[in-house]
Amino acid sequence: MNRHVLSVLVENQSGVLSRVSGLFSRRGYNIDSLSVGETEDPKVSRMTIVVRGDDYILEQIKKQLNKLIDVIKIVELNTQQSVFRELAMIKVNTTMETRAAVIEIVSIFRANIVDVSNETLTVEMTGDESKIEAFINLMDKYGIVEIVRTGLTAIERGSKQIKDQRKFEED
């Protein structure tokens, strides 16, 4: 199944997230990741929704989203014309012997240490999914205590803006 990234502008009101996620659950569609935040207009929020499915499923999702009164615009983003990022915080076990090695890897990945204890380091990193996965794979041997990830956020490259596009289109 293909992975699709939808950028959805919605009214910034209570209940909108529930209606959108309810639409997916009622139809049995899984959301791989979902991030939501206020835009430059405080009355509007942007949802970045990552889903997997064939073209038929994607078309059904778009049609159903368009039926929701709170949905302003839907754009499918592609990897060549968009910037994708994710934030992750990874708590890693460290000992006196392993701490320097972990810190060196953190530096190589241009990540930040945001918390230190006697037994762990908490690392914050931003990047595309492959960068975060590569870091997590390297940290596995030290022992990952916890991971929290924001989910994908995305924006189109260049001067193109979602609000300047038709209500529904593919990038």
C-alpha positions as CSV (number, residue, x, y, z in Angstrom):
1,M,0.0,0.0,0.0
2,N,1.2,3.5,-0.8
3,R,1.9,6.1,1.8
4,H,0.0,9.4,1.4
5,V,0.6,12.7,3.2
6,L,-2.5,15.0,3.4
7,S,-2.3,18.6,4.5
8,V,-5.8,19.6,5.6
9,L,-6.8,23.1,6.7
10,V,-9.7,23.1,9.1
11,E,-11.6,25.5,11.3
12,N,-9.8,26.0,14.6
13,Q,-12.8,24.9,16.8
14,S,-13.4,22.3,19.5
15,G,-14.6,19.0,18.2
16,V,-12.9,19.2,14.7
17,L,-10.1,16.7,15.6
18,S,-12.7,14.3,16.9
19,R,-14.9,14.5,13.8
20,V,-11.9,14.0,11.5
21,S,-10.5,11.0,13.5
22,G,-14.0,9.6,13.9
23,L,-14.4,9.7,10.1
24,F,-11.3,7.5,9.8
25,S,-12.3,5.0,12.5
26,R,-15.9,4.6,11.3
27,R,-14.6,3.5,7.9
28,G,-11.8,1.3,9.3
29,Y,-8.9,3.5,7.9
30,N,-5.8,3.7,10.0
31,I,-3.9,6.9,10.6
32,D,-0.1,6.3,10.6
33,S,0.5,9.8,12.1
34,L,-1.4,12.9,12.8
35,S,-0.2,16.3,13.8
36,V,-2.3,19.4,14.3
37,G,-1.5,23.0,15.0
38,E,-2.7,26.5,14.6
39,T,-1.7,28.3,11.4
40,E,-0.7,32.0,10.8
41,D,-4.5,32.6,11.0
42,P,-5.7,31.7,14.6
43,K,-9.1,30.7,13.2
44,V,-7.5,28.0,11.1
45,S,-5.5,24.8,12.0
46,R,-3.5,22.6,9.8
47,M,-3.6,18.8,10.1
48,T,-0.9,16.7,8.6
49,I,-2.4,13.2,8.2
50,V,-0.3,10.2,7.0
51,V,-2.3,7.3,5.7
52,R,-1.6,4.1,3.7
53,G,-3.8,2.8,1.0
54,D,-4.4,2.4,-2.7
55,D,-5.7,5.2,-4.9
56,Y,-9.3,4.1,-4.3
57,I,-9.0,4.3,-0.5
58,L,-7.2,7.7,-0.8
59,E,-10.0,9.0,-3.0
60,Q,-12.6,7.8,-0.5
61,I,-10.7,9.5,2.4
62,K,-10.5,12.8,0.5
63,K,-14.2,12.7,-0.5
64,Q,-15.3,11.9,3.1
65,L,-13.0,14.7,4.5
66,N,-14.5,17.2,2.0
67,K,-18.0,16.4,3.4
68,L,-17.0,17.7,6.8
69,I,-18.2,21.3,7.3
70,D,-15.0,22.2,9.2
71,V,-12.7,21.2,6.4
72,I,-11.5,24.2,4.4
73,K,-8.9,22.6,2.1
74,I,-7.1,19.3,1.4
75,V,-3.8,19.0,-0.5
76,E,-1.9,15.8,-1.0
77,L,1.8,16.5,-0.6
78,N,4.6,14.8,-2.5
79,T,8.1,14.2,-1.3
80,Q,9.8,16.2,-4.1
81,Q,7.8,19.4,-3.6
82,S,7.5,19.4,0.1
83,V,9.6,19.4,3.3
84,F,8.8,16.7,5.8
85,R,10.0,16.8,9.4
86,E,9.3,15.0,12.7
87,L,10.4,15.7,16.3
88,A,11.4,12.8,18.5
89,M,12.6,12.6,22.1
90,I,14.5,9.4,23.0
91,K,15.5,8.5,26.5
92,V,18.6,6.3,26.4
93,N,20.3,4.2,29.1
94,T,23.9,5.2,29.7
95,T,26.7,4.2,32.0
96,M,30.0,5.9,32.7
97,E,31.5,3.7,30.0
98,T,28.8,4.4,27.3
99,R,27.9,8.0,28.0
100,A,30.7,9.5,25.8
101,A,29.8,7.3,22.9
102,V,26.1,8.3,23.1
103,I,27.0,12.0,23.3
104,E,29.2,11.6,20.2
105,I,26.4,10.0,18.2
106,V,24.1,12.8,19.4
107,S,26.5,15.3,18.1
108,I,27.0,13.6,14.7
109,F,23.2,13.6,14.2
110,R,23.0,17.3,15.3
111,A,20.6,16.4,18.0
112,N,20.3,18.0,21.5
113,I,20.5,16.5,24.9
114,V,17.6,18.0,26.9
115,D,17.8,16.0,30.1
116,V,20.6,14.2,32.0
117,S,20.3,11.8,34.9
118,N,22.8,9.3,36.4
119,E,21.4,6.5,34.3
120,T,19.9,8.2,31.2
121,L,20.2,10.9,28.6
122,T,17.1,12.3,26.9
123,V,17.8,13.4,23.3
124,E,15.7,15.7,21.2
125,M,16.1,15.5,17.5
126,T,14.3,16.9,14.4
127,G,14.6,15.5,10.9
128,D,13.0,13.3,8.3
129,E,11.8,9.9,9.3
130,S,14.9,8.1,8.0
131,K,17.2,10.2,10.1
132,I,15.2,9.6,13.2
133,E,15.0,5.8,12.5
134,A,18.8,5.7,11.9
135,F,19.4,7.3,15.2
136,I,17.0,5.0,17.0
137,N,18.6,2.0,15.5
138,L,22.1,3.2,16.7
139,M,20.6,3.8,20.2
140,D,19.1,0.3,20.5
141,K,22.4,-1.3,21.6
142,Y,22.5,1.2,24.6
143,G,19.0,0.5,25.6
144,I,16.1,2.8,24.8
145,V,13.9,3.6,27.8
146,E,11.3,5.6,26.1
147,I,10.5,7.3,22.7
148,V,7.9,9.9,21.9
149,R,7.4,11.2,18.4
150,T,5.3,14.1,17.1
151,G,4.3,12.5,13.9
152,L,5.1,14.0,10.5
153,T,4.6,17.7,9.8
154,A,5.0,19.0,6.3
155,I,5.0,22.2,4.2
156,E,5.3,22.8,0.5
157,R,8.7,24.1,-0.8
158,G,9.1,27.5,-2.3
159,S,6.5,30.3,-2.3
160,K,3.5,28.0,-2.9
161,Q,0.9,28.2,-0.1
162,I,-1.9,25.8,0.7
163,K,-4.5,28.6,1.1
164,D,-3.8,29.8,-2.5
165,Q,-4.8,26.4,-4.0
166,R,-8.2,25.0,-4.9
167,K,-10.2,23.3,-2.1
168,F,-8.9,19.9,-3.1
169,E,-5.9,19.1,-5.3
170,E,-2.8,16.9,-5.5
171,D,0.6,18.6,-5.2
